[in-house]
């Protein structure tokens, strides 16, 4: 399952990019098939959502004048918007901001982070909402106004460097706000993120709620 979560998105974007550059219907169909398998796997055990996804796909294929091209344009806009919505959900009252939970893991899962860290991580969670909205906005503008080849190079490849650049920019700012850190340098920091990846990926779509002010938040589906 973890291998699918890593390889399927990469395969999809490569197929979508190749389909846009070549115009081959077979590559478009392969890209859509990979996307559907990935989404169904992500919604595993949630059959109402799986049925809704398949119904939406069938409606798109039936009603859209160019359904395959629409399915090519949609993911680079919808995926960042969904990511932004999941991050924004963690900012609701009674929730633990997503970046606070990430820092909580990186700091060895203490009973509670310092007030300074709590304030800072909430602000960074808002920052990440903005990053994902910016990605979606750029990809939508390109889909509407740019030639397909330019759209594909940026939407399917280049814009996915934005999260890395945003992460490095936040790391540099965090070093100014908190000069003493638990990691040696940026490479140690990135290494810890990679090691925490499977844990954090499993918690990303779940809801961390504060049910006790003196205990770590509990996770809910």
C-alpha positions as CSV (number, residue, x, y, z in Angstrom):
1,X,0.0,0.0,0.0
2,X,2.8,2.4,0.8
3,X,4.6,1.6,-2.4
4,X,1.3,2.3,-4.3
5,X,0.9,5.6,-2.5
6,X,4.4,6.7,-3.7
7,X,4.6,5.2,-7.2
8,X,1.0,5.8,-8.4
9,X,1.1,9.6,-8.3
10,X,4.5,9.7,-10.0
11,X,3.3,7.3,-12.7
12,X,0.1,9.3,-13.2
13,X,1.9,12.7,-13.7
14,X,4.4,11.1,-16.1
15,X,1.6,9.5,-18.1
16,X,-0.4,12.7,-18.1
17,X,2.5,14.7,-19.2
18,X,3.4,12.3,-22.0
19,X,-0.3,12.2,-23.1
20,X,-0.4,16.0,-23.3
21,X,2.8,16.2,-25.3
22,X,2.0,13.4,-27.7
23,X,-1.8,13.6,-27.9
24,X,-2.1,9.8,-27.7
25,X,-5.5,8.7,-26.4
26,X,-4.0,5.4,-25.1
27,X,-1.7,7.4,-22.7
28,X,-4.6,9.5,-21.6
29,X,-6.6,6.4,-20.8
30,X,-3.7,4.9,-18.9
31,X,-3.2,8.1,-16.9
32,X,-6.9,8.1,-16.0
33,X,-6.8,4.4,-15.1
34,X,-3.9,5.0,-12.7
35,X,-5.6,8.0,-11.2
36,X,-8.8,6.0,-10.5
37,X,-6.9,3.1,-8.9
38,X,-5.0,5.6,-6.7
39,X,-8.2,7.4,-5.6
40,X,-10.1,4.1,-4.9
41,X,-7.1,2.9,-2.8
42,X,-7.1,6.1,-0.9
43,X,-10.8,5.7,-0.2
44,X,-10.5,2.0,0.8
45,X,-13.2,1.0,3.2
46,X,-15.3,4.1,2.4
47,X,-17.6,2.5,-0.2
48,X,-20.0,5.5,-0.4
49,X,-17.2,7.7,-1.5
50,X,-15.9,5.1,-3.9
51,X,-19.3,4.9,-5.5
52,X,-19.5,8.7,-5.7
53,X,-16.1,8.8,-7.3
54,X,-17.1,6.2,-10.0
55,X,-20.4,8.0,-10.6
56,X,-18.6,11.3,-11.1
57,X,-16.2,9.7,-13.5
58,X,-19.0,8.1,-15.4
59,X,-20.8,11.5,-15.6
60,X,-17.7,13.2,-16.8
61,X,-17.2,10.6,-19.6
62,X,-20.8,10.8,-20.6
63,X,-21.5,14.6,-20.5
64,X,-18.1,16.4,-21.1
65,X,-17.4,17.3,-24.7
66,X,-13.7,16.3,-24.2
67,X,-13.8,14.1,-21.1
68,X,-10.3,12.8,-21.2
69,X,-8.8,16.3,-21.5
70,X,-11.0,17.5,-18.7
71,X,-9.7,14.6,-16.5
72,X,-6.1,15.7,-17.4
73,X,-6.7,19.3,-16.3
74,X,-8.6,18.5,-13.1
75,X,-6.1,16.7,-10.8
76,X,-3.4,19.5,-10.8
77,X,-6.2,21.9,-9.5
78,X,-8.2,19.5,-7.3
79,X,-5.3,17.8,-5.6
80,X,-3.9,21.0,-4.1
81,X,-7.4,22.2,-3.1
82,X,-8.1,18.9,-1.3
83,X,-4.7,19.2,0.5
84,X,-5.5,22.8,1.5
85,X,-8.9,21.7,2.8
86,X,-7.4,18.9,4.9
87,X,-4.8,21.4,6.3
88,X,-7.5,24.0,6.9
89,X,-9.7,21.5,8.7
90,X,-7.0,21.1,11.4
91,X,-7.4,24.8,12.2
92,X,-11.0,24.4,13.3
93,X,-11.8,24.9,17.1
94,X,-10.9,21.8,19.1
95,X,-8.5,20.5,16.5
96,X,-4.7,20.2,16.6
97,X,-3.2,22.2,13.7
98,X,-1.5,19.8,11.3
99,X,2.0,21.4,11.6
100,X,1.7,21.3,15.3
101,X,1.2,17.5,15.1
102,X,4.1,17.2,12.8
103,X,6.4,19.1,15.1
104,X,5.0,17.1,18.1
105,X,6.2,13.9,16.3
106,X,9.6,15.5,15.5
107,X,10.1,16.5,19.2
108,X,9.6,13.0,20.5
109,X,5.8,13.2,21.2
110,X,5.9,15.2,24.5
111,X,2.8,15.7,26.6
112,X,2.6,19.3,25.3
113,X,4.6,21.6,23.1
114,X,5.6,25.1,24.4
115,X,3.2,27.9,23.9
116,X,5.7,29.5,21.5
117,X,5.8,26.4,19.4
118,X,2.0,26.1,19.5
119,X,1.5,29.7,18.2
120,X,4.2,29.3,15.6
121,X,3.0,26.0,14.2
122,X,-0.5,27.3,13.9
123,X,0.8,30.2,11.8
124,X,2.8,27.7,9.6
125,X,-0.4,25.6,9.2
126,X,-2.1,28.7,7.7
127,X,1.0,29.2,5.5
128,X,0.7,25.7,4.1
129,X,-3.0,26.4,3.2
130,X,-1.8,29.3,1.2
131,X,0.9,27.3,-0.5
132,X,-1.6,24.7,-1.7
133,X,-4.1,27.3,-2.8
134,X,-1.3,29.1,-4.8
135,X,-0.5,25.8,-6.5
136,X,-4.2,25.3,-7.5
137,X,-4.5,28.9,-8.7
138,X,-1.4,28.6,-10.9
139,X,-2.5,25.3,-12.4
140,X,-6.0,26.6,-13.1
141,X,-4.7,29.8,-14.8
142,X,-2.4,27.7,-17.0
143,X,-5.3,25.3,-17.9
144,X,-7.4,28.3,-19.0
145,X,-4.9,30.4,-20.8
146,X,-1.6,28.5,-21.5
147,X,-0.8,26.2,-24.4
148,X,-1.3,22.5,-23.4
149,X,2.4,21.8,-23.6
150,X,3.4,24.7,-21.3
151,X,0.5,23.8,-18.9
152,X,1.7,20.2,-18.7
153,X,5.4,21.1,-18.0
154,X,4.4,23.4,-15.2
155,X,1.2,21.7,-13.8
156,X,2.4,18.1,-13.9
157,X,6.1,18.7,-13.0
158,X,7.3,22.2,-12.1
159,X,4.6,23.2,-9.5
160,X,5.4,20.2,-7.4
161,X,8.7,21.9,-6.5
162,X,6.6,24.6,-4.7
163,X,6.1,22.5,-1.6
164,X,9.8,21.8,-1.3
165,X,10.7,25.4,-1.8
166,X,8.0,26.4,0.7
167,X,9.4,23.9,3.2
168,X,13.0,25.2,2.8
169,X,11.8,28.8,3.2
170,X,9.9,27.9,6.4
171,X,12.9,26.0,7.7
172,X,15.1,29.2,7.2
173,X,12.5,31.3,9.0
174,X,12.2,28.8,11.8
175,X,15.9,28.9,12.4
176,X,15.6,32.6,13.0
177,X,12.6,32.2,15.4
178,X,14.0,29.2,17.2
179,X,17.8,29.2,16.9
180,X,18.2,26.1,19.0
181,X,16.8,23.1,17.1
182,X,16.9,19.3,17.6
183,X,18.4,18.7,14.1
184,X,21.9,19.6,13.0
185,X,21.2,21.1,9.6
186,X,18.8,21.1,6.7
187,X,19.8,17.6,5.6
188,X,19.2,16.2,9.1
189,X,15.8,18.0,9.0
190,X,14.9,16.5,5.6
191,X,16.0,13.1,6.8
192,X,13.7,13.3,9.8
193,X,10.8,14.3,7.6
194,X,11.5,11.3,5.3
195,X,11.6,8.9,8.3
196,X,8.4,10.3,9.7
197,X,6.7,10.2,6.2
198,X,4.8,6.9,6.7
199,X,3.5,7.9,10.1
200,X,2.5,11.4,9.0
201,X,0.9,10.1,5.8
202,X,-1.3,7.8,7.8
203,X,-2.4,10.6,10.0
204,X,-2.8,13.3,7.3
205,X,-6.4,12.5,6.4
206,X,-7.4,11.9,10.0
207,X,-8.7,14.5,12.5
208,X,-6.6,15.2,15.6
209,X,-9.0,16.5,18.3
210,X,-8.2,18.1,21.6
211,X,-10.4,16.2,24.1
212,X,-8.1,16.9,27.1
213,X,-6.0,20.1,27.5
214,X,-3.4,18.1,29.3
215,X,-3.1,15.2,27.0
216,X,-2.1,14.7,23.3
217,X,-5.0,15.0,20.9
218,X,-6.6,11.8,19.8
219,X,-7.1,10.8,16.2
220,X,-10.5,10.3,14.5
221,X,-11.3,9.2,11.0
